[in-house]
């Protein structure tokens, strides 16, 4: 990651603009900043930006479903 990318991600206004207002994904922002999507996600979390994403496992647990149970398909 370049120094400029680090400075952009560290700027909560810039990052919020990209993610919320321009509706870019963490993958697209990562391409802009020459870093990984997980780095972008960490910065989003650090700045308190609501990503509105929950893992499939968390959703399954909330629905009281075994997230690892196979549904349909051949055994």
N, CA, C and O atoms as a GROMACS GRO file, in nm:
protein
  300
    1UNK      N    1   0.085  -0.117   0.000
    1UNK     CA    2   0.000   0.000   0.000
    1UNK      C    3   0.089   0.123   0.000
    1UNK      O    4   0.188   0.131   0.073
    2UNK      N    5   0.053   0.216  -0.081
    2UNK     CA    6   0.131   0.339  -0.092
    2UNK      C    7   0.097   0.435   0.021
    2UNK      O    8  -0.007   0.423   0.086
    3UNK      N    9   0.185   0.531   0.043
    3UNK     CA   10   0.161   0.631   0.148
    3UNK      C   11   0.034   0.711   0.118
    3UNK      O   12  -0.042   0.742   0.209
    4UNK      N   13   0.012   0.743  -0.009
    4UNK     CA   14  -0.107   0.818  -0.047
    4UNK      C   15  -0.234   0.739  -0.018
    4UNK      O   16  -0.334   0.794   0.027
    5UNK      N   17  -0.228   0.607  -0.044
    5UNK     CA   18  -0.343   0.521  -0.016
    5UNK      C   19  -0.371   0.518   0.132
    5UNK      O   20  -0.486   0.526   0.175
    6UNK      N   21  -0.265   0.507   0.211
    6UNK     CA   22  -0.280   0.504   0.356
    6UNK      C   23  -0.344   0.633   0.405
    6UNK      O   24  -0.430   0.630   0.493
    7UNK      N   25  -0.303   0.745   0.350
    7UNK     CA   26  -0.360   0.874   0.389
    7UNK      C   27  -0.507   0.885   0.349
    7UNK      O   28  -0.588   0.942   0.423
    8UNK      N   29  -0.541   0.831   0.232
    8UNK     CA   30  -0.682   0.836   0.190
    8UNK      C   31  -0.768   0.751   0.282
    8UNK      O   32  -0.875   0.795   0.325
    9UNK      N   33  -0.723   0.629   0.312
    9UNK     CA   34  -0.802   0.541   0.398
    9UNK      C   35  -0.813   0.596   0.539
    9UNK      O   36  -0.913   0.574   0.607
   10UNK      N   37  -0.712   0.667   0.583
   10UNK     CA   38  -0.713   0.725   0.718
   10UNK      C   39  -0.807   0.846   0.727
   10UNK      O   40  -0.839   0.891   0.837
   11UNK      N   41  -0.849   0.897   0.613
   11UNK     CA   42  -0.940   1.013   0.609
   11UNK      C   43  -1.085   0.962   0.610
   11UNK      O   44  -1.132   0.911   0.509
   12UNK      N   45  -1.154   0.976   0.723
   12UNK     CA   46  -1.290   0.921   0.731
   12UNK      C   47  -1.387   0.984   0.631
   12UNK      O   48  -1.478   0.916   0.582
   13UNK      N   49  -1.369   1.112   0.601
   13UNK     CA   50  -1.458   1.177   0.505
   13UNK      C   51  -1.440   1.122   0.365
   13UNK      O   52  -1.537   1.096   0.294
   14UNK      N   53  -1.314   1.103   0.324
   14UNK     CA   54  -1.285   1.048   0.190
   14UNK      C   55  -1.339   0.906   0.178
   14UNK      O   56  -1.403   0.871   0.078
   15UNK      N   57  -1.313   0.825   0.280
   15UNK     CA   58  -1.355   0.686   0.273
   15UNK      C   59  -1.507   0.674   0.274
   15UNK      O   60  -1.563   0.594   0.199
   16UNK      N   61  -1.572   0.752   0.358
   16UNK     CA   62  -1.720   0.750   0.363
   16UNK      C   63  -1.778   0.795   0.228
   16UNK      O   64  -1.877   0.740   0.181
   17UNK      N   65  -1.716   0.896   0.167
   17UNK     CA   66  -1.763   0.944   0.036
   17UNK      C   67  -1.755   0.831  -0.068
   17UNK      O   68  -1.849   0.811  -0.145
   18UNK      N   69  -1.644   0.759  -0.070
   18UNK     CA   70  -1.627   0.652  -0.168
   18UNK      C   71  -1.728   0.540  -0.144
   18UNK      O   72  -1.791   0.491  -0.237
   19UNK      N   73  -1.741   0.500  -0.018
   19UNK     CA   74  -1.822   0.382   0.015
   19UNK      C   75  -1.972   0.413   0.017
   19UNK      O   76  -2.052   0.335  -0.035
   20UNK      N   77  -2.010   0.524   0.076
   20UNK     CA   78  -2.151   0.555   0.094
   20UNK      C   79  -2.207   0.637  -0.022
   20UNK      O   80  -2.307   0.600  -0.083
   21UNK      N   81  -2.142   0.748  -0.051
   21UNK     CA   82  -2.198   0.839  -0.151
   21UNK      C   83  -2.175   0.790  -0.294
   21UNK      O   84  -2.265   0.800  -0.378
   22UNK      N   85  -2.054   0.739  -0.322
   22UNK     CA   86  -2.026   0.690  -0.458
   22UNK      C   87  -2.064   0.544  -0.474
   22UNK      O   88  -2.063   0.491  -0.585
   23UNK      N   89  -2.098   0.477  -0.361
   23UNK     CA   90  -2.144   0.338  -0.361
   23UNK      C   91  -2.040   0.240  -0.415
   23UNK      O   92  -2.074   0.142  -0.481
   24UNK      N   93  -1.911   0.268  -0.388
   24UNK     CA   94  -1.805   0.176  -0.429
   24UNK      C   95  -1.795   0.063  -0.329
   24UNK      O   96  -1.821   0.082  -0.210
   25UNK      N   97  -1.757  -0.054  -0.376
   25UNK     CA   98  -1.736  -0.168  -0.287
   25UNK      C   99  -1.597  -0.160  -0.225
   25UNK      O  100  -1.513  -0.082  -0.271
   26UNK      N  101  -1.573  -0.240  -0.123
   26UNK     CA  102  -1.440  -0.242  -0.063
   26UNK      C  103  -1.337  -0.291  -0.165
   26UNK      O  104  -1.221  -0.252  -0.159
   27UNK      N  105  -1.379  -0.376  -0.258
   27UNK     CA  106  -1.288  -0.423  -0.363
   27UNK      C  107  -1.250  -0.309  -0.457
   27UNK      O  108  -1.134  -0.296  -0.496
   28UNK      N  109  -1.347  -0.227  -0.493
   28UNK     CA  110  -1.320  -0.114  -0.582
   28UNK      C  111  -1.232  -0.009  -0.513
   28UNK      O  112  -1.141   0.047  -0.575
   29UNK      N  113  -1.258   0.016  -0.386
   29UNK     CA  114  -1.175   0.111  -0.312
   29UNK      C  115  -1.034   0.055  -0.298
   29UNK      O  116  -0.936   0.130  -0.307
   30UNK      N  117  -1.022  -0.073  -0.275
   30UNK     CA  118  -0.890  -0.137  -0.264
   30UNK      C  119  -0.811  -0.119  -0.394
   30UNK      O  120  -0.690  -0.095  -0.389
   31UNK      N  121  -0.878  -0.130  -0.507
   31UNK     CA  122  -0.809  -0.108  -0.635
   31UNK      C  123  -0.760   0.035  -0.646
   31UNK      O  124  -0.649   0.060  -0.694
   32UNK      N  125  -0.842   0.130  -0.601
   32UNK     CA  126  -0.801   0.270  -0.605
   32UNK      C  127  -0.679   0.296  -0.516
   32UNK      O  128  -0.593   0.378  -0.548
   33UNK      N  129  -0.674   0.225  -0.403
   33UNK     CA  130  -0.571   0.250  -0.302
   33UNK      C  131  -0.454   0.152  -0.308
   33UNK      O  132  -0.361   0.160  -0.228
   34UNK      N  133  -0.459   0.059  -0.403
   34UNK     CA  134  -0.353  -0.041  -0.416
   34UNK      C  135  -0.331  -0.115  -0.283
   34UNK      O  136  -0.219  -0.123  -0.232
   35UNK      N  137  -0.442  -0.169  -0.230
   35UNK     CA  138  -0.435  -0.246  -0.107
   35UNK      C  139  -0.536  -0.360  -0.117
   35UNK      O  140  -0.599  -0.378  -0.222
   36UNK      N  141  -0.553  -0.434  -0.010
   36UNK     CA  142  -0.649  -0.544  -0.011
   36UNK      C  143  -0.786  -0.496   0.036
   36UNK      O  144  -0.795  -0.398   0.110
   37UNK      N  145  -0.892  -0.566  -0.004
   37UNK     CA  146  -1.025  -0.531   0.044
   37UNK      C  147  -1.036  -0.543   0.197
   37UNK      O  148  -1.111  -0.469   0.259
   38UNK      N  149  -0.962  -0.635   0.256
   38UNK     CA  150  -0.969  -0.648   0.402
   38UNK      C  151  -0.909  -0.526   0.471
   38UNK      O  152  -0.954  -0.489   0.579
   39UNK      N  153  -0.810  -0.463   0.409
   39UNK     CA  154  -0.754  -0.339   0.463
   39UNK      C  155  -0.860  -0.230   0.459
   39UNK      O  156  -0.876  -0.155   0.556
   40UNK      N  157  -0.932  -0.221   0.349
   40UNK     CA  158  -1.040  -0.122   0.337
   40UNK      C  159  -1.147  -0.150   0.442
   40UNK      O  160  -1.196  -0.057   0.507
   41UNK      N  161  -1.182  -0.275   0.460
   41UNK     CA  162  -1.284  -0.312   0.560
   41UNK      C  163  -1.242  -0.273   0.700
   41UNK      O  164  -1.323  -0.225   0.780
   42UNK      N  165  -1.114  -0.293   0.731
   42UNK     CA  166  -1.065  -0.254   0.863
   42UNK      C  167  -1.078  -0.104   0.885
   42UNK      O  168  -1.119  -0.059   0.992
   43UNK      N  169  -1.044  -0.025   0.782
   43UNK     CA  170  -1.055   0.119   0.793
   43UNK      C  171  -1.201   0.163   0.803
   43UNK      O  172  -1.233   0.254   0.880
   44UNK      N  173  -1.290   0.099   0.728
   44UNK     CA  174  -1.433   0.130   0.738
   44UNK      C  175  -1.481   0.107   0.880
   44UNK      O  176  -1.552   0.190   0.937
   45UNK      N  177  -1.442  -0.006   0.936
   45UNK     CA  178  -1.480  -0.039   1.072
   45UNK      C  179  -1.420   0.062   1.171
   45UNK      O  180  -1.488   0.108   1.263
   46UNK      N  181  -1.294   0.094   1.152
   46UNK     CA  182  -1.224   0.188   1.240
   46UNK      C  183  -1.294   0.325   1.241
   46UNK      O  184  -1.301   0.391   1.345
   47UNK      N  185  -1.344   0.366   1.125
   47UNK     CA  186  -1.411   0.496   1.114
   47UNK      C  187  -1.559   0.487   1.150
   47UNK      O  188  -1.629   0.589   1.146
   48UNK      N  189  -1.607   0.369   1.183
   48UNK     CA  190  -1.747   0.353   1.223
   48UNK      C  191  -1.846   0.362   1.108
   48UNK      O  192  -1.962   0.395   1.128
   49UNK      N  193  -1.799   0.332   0.988
   49UNK     CA  194  -1.888   0.333   0.871
   49UNK      C  195  -1.966   0.202   0.869
   49UNK      O  196  -1.907   0.094   0.868
   50UNK      N  197  -2.097   0.212   0.868
   50UNK     CA  198  -2.182   0.094   0.868
   50UNK      C  199  -2.178   0.030   0.729
   50UNK      O  200  -2.221   0.090   0.631
   51UNK      N  201  -2.125  -0.090   0.724
   51UNK     CA  202  -2.117  -0.159   0.595
   51UNK      C  203  -2.245  -0.234   0.564
   51UNK      O  204  -2.267  -0.275   0.450
   52UNK      N  205  -2.330  -0.252   0.664
   52UNK     CA  206  -2.457  -0.319   0.640
   52UNK      C  207  -2.441  -0.464   0.601
   52UNK      O  208  -2.535  -0.526   0.551
   53UNK      N  209  -2.323  -0.519   0.625
   53UNK     CA  210  -2.297  -0.657   0.588
   53UNK      C  211  -2.283  -0.743   0.712
   53UNK      O  212  -2.216  -0.706   0.808
   54UNK      N  213  -2.347  -0.858   0.708
   54UNK     CA  214  -2.326  -0.957   0.812
   54UNK      C  215  -2.288  -1.086   0.744
   54UNK      O  216  -2.329  -1.113   0.631
   55UNK      N  217  -2.212  -1.164   0.812
   55UNK     CA  218  -2.169  -1.289   0.751
   55UNK      C  219  -2.286  -1.385   0.739
   55UNK      O  220  -2.384  -1.374   0.812
   56UNK      N  221  -2.275  -1.478   0.648
   56UNK     CA  222  -2.379  -1.579   0.631
   56UNK      C  223  -2.394  -1.662   0.757
   56UNK      O  224  -2.505  -1.703   0.792
   57UNK      N  225  -2.284  -1.686   0.826
   57UNK     CA  226  -2.289  -1.763   0.950
   57UNK      C  227  -2.370  -1.687   1.054
   57UNK      O  228  -2.455  -1.745   1.122
   58UNK      N  229  -2.346  -1.557   1.067
   58UNK     CA  230  -2.420  -1.476   1.165
   58UNK      C  231  -2.569  -1.472   1.130
   58UNK      O  232  -2.654  -1.480   1.219
   59UNK      N  233  -2.600  -1.460   1.002
   59UNK     CA  234  -2.740  -1.459   0.960
   59UNK      C  235  -2.806  -1.593   0.991
   59UNK      O  236  -2.920  -1.596   1.038
   60UNK      N  237  -2.736  -1.702   0.966
   60UNK     CA  238  -2.792  -1.835   0.992
   60UNK      C  239  -2.815  -1.855   1.142
   60UNK      O  240  -2.917  -1.909   1.183
   61UNK      N  241  -2.720  -1.810   1.222
   61UNK     CA  242  -2.737  -1.822   1.368
   61UNK      C  243  -2.857  -1.742   1.415
   61UNK      O  244  -2.934  -1.787   1.500
   62UNK      N  245  -2.874  -1.624   1.361
   62UNK     CA  246  -2.987  -1.539   1.399
   62UNK      C  247  -3.119  -1.605   1.360
   62UNK      O  248  -3.221  -1.586   1.428
   63UNK      N  249  -3.118  -1.682   1.253
   63UNK     CA  250  -3.237  -1.752   1.207
   63UNK      C  251  -3.249  -1.889   1.271
   63UNK      O  252  -3.340  -1.966   1.238
   64UNK      N  253  -3.156  -1.920   1.362
   64UNK     CA  254  -3.153  -2.050   1.432
   64UNK      C  255  -3.143  -2.166   1.333
   64UNK      O  256  -3.216  -2.265   1.343
   65UNK      N  257  -3.051  -2.152   1.238
   65UNK     CA  258  -3.027  -2.254   1.138
   65UNK      C  259  -2.880  -2.294   1.147
   65UNK      O  260  -2.794  -2.209   1.172
   66UNK      N  261  -2.851  -2.422   1.125
   66UNK     CA  262  -2.712  -2.466   1.123
   66UNK      C  263  -2.649  -2.418   0.992
   66UNK      O  264  -2.688  -2.465   0.885
   67UNK      N  265  -2.553  -2.325   0.999
   67UNK     CA  266  -2.497  -2.269   0.877
   67UNK      C  267  -2.415  -2.369   0.795
   67UNK      O  268  -2.384  -2.345   0.679
   68UNK      N  269  -2.381  -2.481   0.857
   68UNK     CA  270  -2.300  -2.580   0.788
   68UNK      C  271  -2.379  -2.700   0.740
   68UNK      O  272  -2.323  -2.795   0.685
   69UNK      N  273  -2.509  -2.696   0.761
   69UNK     CA  274  -2.595  -2.805   0.715
   69UNK      C  275  -2.614  -2.791   0.566
   69UNK      O  276  -2.646  -2.683   0.516
   70UNK      N  277  -2.594  -2.900   0.496
   70UNK     CA  278  -2.612  -2.898   0.352
   70UNK      C  279  -2.758  -2.897   0.316
   70UNK      O  280  -2.838  -2.975   0.371
   71UNK      N  281  -2.793  -2.812   0.227
   71UNK     CA  282  -2.933  -2.804   0.184
   71UNK      C  283  -2.940  -2.852   0.041
   71UNK      O  284  -2.878  -2.796  -0.048
   72UNK      N  285  -3.018  -2.959   0.019
   72UNK     CA  286  -3.035  -3.012  -0.115
   72UNK      C  287  -2.907  -3.069  -0.170
   72UNK      O  288  -2.809  -3.087  -0.098
   73UNK      N  289  -2.907  -3.097  -0.298
   73UNK     CA  290  -2.787  -3.150  -0.363
   73UNK      C  291  -2.768  -3.298  -0.338
   73UNK      O  292  -2.843  -3.361  -0.264
   74UNK      N  293  -2.667  -3.351  -0.401
   74UNK     CA  294  -2.638  -3.493  -0.388
   74UNK      C  295  -2.544  -3.516  -0.272
   74UNK      O  296  -2.454  -3.436  -0.247
   75UNK      N  297  -2.566  -3.625  -0.200
   75UNK     CA  298  -2.475  -3.662  -0.091
   75UNK      C  299  -2.376  -3.765  -0.135
   75UNK      O  300  -2.292  -3.808  -0.056
   0.00000   0.00000   0.00000
